Amino acid sequence: MAAAAAIAALALSTTTPFRFIENFTSDLRIATMAPPAQPDFVIVKMDDAAYAAMREASPCHCLAPINKAWLADVIAALDAKGVRAIGVDYLLDTWDPANDNQEFKDFVARTANVKAPVVAVVDPAYKPGVDFPIAPHLRYSDARALTRTDYDDVIRRYDPMPGKMPALSTEVAYAIGVKPFTKPFTIRYRRADPTQKEENAGAIGPSYSAAYVAFVPEQQLKGKIAFIGSVTRSATADSSTVKEDMHTTPLRFTKGHHDGTPGVEVHVHALSQMMAGDMIRQPGLAWSGLLVFAAALGGAAFGRGTSRWWIAVAVIVVTLAAAIGGALAAFKFGAVMLPVTAPSVSFALAFFVVSRLAAAELQISGPSIPQRWSATSRPR
């Protein structure tokens, strides 16, 4: 009976409703038990103010593609304030070939004195030096990294090496001397910076509009790892900036992430995890199967001694609460993501079936010897 309950629970756990419940409980653990990030990051936002400043500086007064001369000035301004490294979450693989590649030459000239390593993303289908010119002060990374592995399109995993080139966070890790992860991993999202309020609430670190980088005090940027990218969580209903590059993540339950997490911040969460060296551990198929079977054995053992329905319900509720508490503790103290749905279903199925069989058996066989003795020994 326990084996049958375990097999049924494992089969049910692959269906969409049960996967939804498992994903929901996993995401809640990640969001509510997130560790703090290192105080090493700043987010340079491409927000309404930044796009307005870029449009004014652009000869065409357009929003796309990004004005690379203006972006080069932002990079130079960050470097002048002593940042440790700069990650650019914008494609820098397309240049206007007009006027003898003047756009590219202008970018190179504006960043000629930049000392901090600068990492930009490029289309992995393009080959540096062949499909686009190589800027001497840039390091290139694969634009792909955010991994969707389930039906709900939630970003739970990060691929540090999606192709021949490393991902953005991976290349930044190399640039600052940190040994990155080399295989896809489940992101252990970080707690939001508590100093960030209002439009920056939910950000992993201090956030400044790219339009005002030149005015940010040097002590707030010196030694930091700066990431430049689109952050539109502050866009209001009448904003001219479209909410772009926003992704559903396990942080969707927390303030500042209800409408999505900016893609650039997902890269920062991944880099923070690489720097800390912590991984979310998940039991493999064999260990999960043993856990589900053990839950079924426990349910069958409890069910054998229970005949009243209200006792059965109470046992199931208490046991499931204890199991969920154990799963929460395992993640909080050991970063172990134990399955919740399949063991719970396995326990409940085994308990219900065995308890009903025990009750039916008791009705067929009649009262036990102690019960009969008690009935005949009463005074008349």
Long-range contacts (C-beta under 8 A, 24 or more apart in sequence): 1-296, 1-300, 1-350, 1-353, 1-354, 2-293, 2-296, 2-297, 2-299, 2-300, 2-350, 3-293, 3-296, 5-296, 5-299, 5-300, 5-346, 5-349, 5-350, 5-353, 6-289, 6-292, 6-293, 6-295, 6-296, 6-346, 6-350, 8-345, 8-346, 8-349, 9-292, 9-295, 9-296, 9-342, 9-343, 9-345, 9-346, 9-349, 10-289, 10-292, 10-342, 10-346, 12-342, 12-345, 13-339, 13-341, 13-342, 13-345, 16-151, 18-341, 18-342, 18-345, 19-150, 19-151, 20-152, 21-340, 21-341, 22-339, 22-340, 22-341, 22-342, 23-150, 23-152, 23-154, 25-324, 25-327, 25-340, 25-341, 26-156, 26-250, 26-337, 27-154, 27-156, 27-250, 27-252, 27-253, 28-250, 28-253, 29-327, 29-328, 29-331, 29-332, 29-337, 30-187, 30-188, 30-189, 30-250, 30-251, 30-280, 31-189, 31-250, 31-251, 31-252, 31-253, 31-254, 32-253, 33-328, 33-331, 33-332, 34-188, 34-189, 34-190, 34-191, 34-251, 35-188, 35-190, 35-191, 35-276, 35-278, 36-190, 36-191, 37-190, 37-191, 37-193, 37-204, 37-205, 37-268, 37-269, 37-272, 38-272, 38-275, 38-276, 39-205, 40-84, 40-205, 40-223, 40-224, 40-225, 40-275, 41-204, 41-205, 41-206, 41-224, 41-225, 41-226, 41-227, 41-268, 41-271, 41-272, 42-83, 42-205, 42-206, 42-207, 42-208, 42-220, 42-221, 42-224, 42-225, 42-226, 42-227, 43-203, 43-204, 43-205, 43-206, 43-207, 43-208, 43-226, 43-227, 43-229, 43-231, 43-262, 43-264, 43-265, 43-268, 44-74, 44-78, 44-207, 44-208, 44-209, 44-210, 44-213, 44-226, 44-227, 44-228, 44-229, 45-207, 45-208, 45-209, 45-210, 45-229, 45-230, 45-231, 45-234, 46-90, 46-210, 46-228, 46-229, 46-230, 46-231, 47-209, 47-210, 47-211, 47-231, 47-232, 47-234, 47-235, 47-241, 48-234, 48-235, 48-239, 48-240, 48-241, 49-209, 49-211, 49-212, 50-209, 50-210, 50-211, 51-240, 51-241, 52-211, 53-210, 53-211, 54-210, 54-211, 65-94, 66-90, 68-92, 68-95, 68-103, 68-104, 68-106, 68-107, 69-103, 69-106, 69-107, 69-110, 71-107, 71-228, 72-106, 72-107, 72-110, 72-111, 73-110, 74-210, 74-213, 74-228, 75-110, 75-111, 75-114, 75-118, 75-228, 76-110, 76-111, 76-113, 76-114, 77-213, 77-214, 78-116, 78-213, 78-221, 78-226, 79-113, 79-114, 79-115, 79-116, 81-213, 81-216, 81-218, 81-221, 81-222, 82-218, 82-221, 82-222, 82-223, 83-116, 83-221, 83-222, 83-223, 83-224, 83-225, 83-226, 84-116, 84-176, 84-223, 84-224, 84-225, 85-116, 85-117, 85-118, 85-119, 85-172, 85-175, 85-176, 85-225, 85-226, 86-116, 86-117, 86-118, 86-119, 86-225, 86-226, 86-227, 86-228, 87-119, 87-168, 87-169, 87-172, 87-225, 87-226, 87-227, 87-228, 87-229, 87-264, 87-267, 87-271, 88-118, 88-119, 88-120, 88-121, 88-227, 88-228, 88-229, 89-121, 89-168, 89-227, 89-228, 89-229, 89-230, 89-245, 89-263, 89-264, 89-267, 90-120, 90-121, 90-228, 90-229, 91-120, 91-121, 91-122, 91-123, 91-143, 92-120, 92-121, 92-122, 92-135, 92-138, 92-140, 93-122, 93-123, 93-126, 93-128, 93-131, 93-132, 93-140, 94-132, 95-132, 95-133, 101-133, 104-133, 104-135, 107-135, 108-135, 108-136, 108-137, 111-135, 111-137, 111-138, 112-137, 117-172, 117-175, 117-176, 119-168, 119-171, 119-172, 119-175, 121-168, 122-165, 124-162, 124-163, 124-164, 124-165, 139-171, 139-175, 140-165, 140-171, 141-165, 141-166, 141-167, 141-168, 141-170, 141-171, 141-172, 142-166, 142-167, 142-168, 143-168, 145-169, 145-170, 145-267, 145-270, 146-247, 146-263, 146-266, 147-184, 152-248, 153-248, 154-248, 154-249, 154-250, 154-252, 155-187, 155-247, 155-248, 155-249, 155-261, 155-266, 156-186, 156-187, 156-249, 156-250, 157-184, 157-185, 157-186, 157-187, 158-184, 158-185, 158-187, 158-266, 158-270, 159-184, 160-184, 160-185, 160-270, 160-274, 167-267, 167-270, 168-267, 169-267, 169-268, 169-270, 169-271, 169-274, 170-274, 172-225, 172-267, 172-271, 173-271, 173-274, 173-275, 176-225, 178-271, 178-274, 178-275, 179-274, 180-274, 181-273, 181-274, 181-279, 185-273, 185-279, 185-280, 186-279, 186-280, 186-282, 186-337, 187-249, 187-266, 187-269, 187-270, 187-273, 187-280, 188-269, 188-273, 188-278, 188-279, 188-280, 188-335, 189-249, 189-250, 189-251, 189-269, 190-269, 190-272, 190-273, 192-254, 192-255, 192-256, 198-234, 199-233, 199-234, 200-234, 200-256, 201-255, 201-256, 202-233, 202-251, 202-254, 202-255, 202-256, 202-257, 202-261, 203-231, 203-256, 203-265, 204-265, 204-268, 204-269, 204-272, 205-268, 207-231, 225-271, 227-264, 227-265, 227-267, 227-268, 228-264, 229-262, 229-263, 229-264, 229-265, 229-267, 230-262, 230-263, 230-264, 231-262, 231-264, 231-265, 232-262, 233-257, 233-259, 233-260, 233-262, 278-335, 279-335, 280-331, 280-335, 280-336, 280-337, 281-334, 281-335, 281-336, 281-337, 282-336, 282-337, 283-336, 283-338, 283-339, 288-339, 288-342, 291-338, 291-339, 291-342, 291-343, 292-339, 292-342, 292-343, 292-346, 293-346, 294-343, 295-323, 295-343, 295-344, 295-346, 295-347, 295-350, 296-346, 296-347, 296-349, 296-350, 297-350, 298-347, 298-350, 299-346, 299-347, 299-348, 299-349, 299-350, 299-351, 299-352, 299-354, 300-350, 300-351, 300-354, 302-351, 302-355, 303-350, 303-351, 303-352, 303-353, 303-354, 303-355, 303-358, 304-354, 304-355, 304-358, 305-358, 306-351, 306-355, 306-358, 307-355, 307-358, 307-359, 307-362, 312-351, 312-352, 312-355, 315-351, 316-347, 316-348, 316-351, 316-352, 319-347, 319-351, 320-344, 320-347, 320-348, 323-347
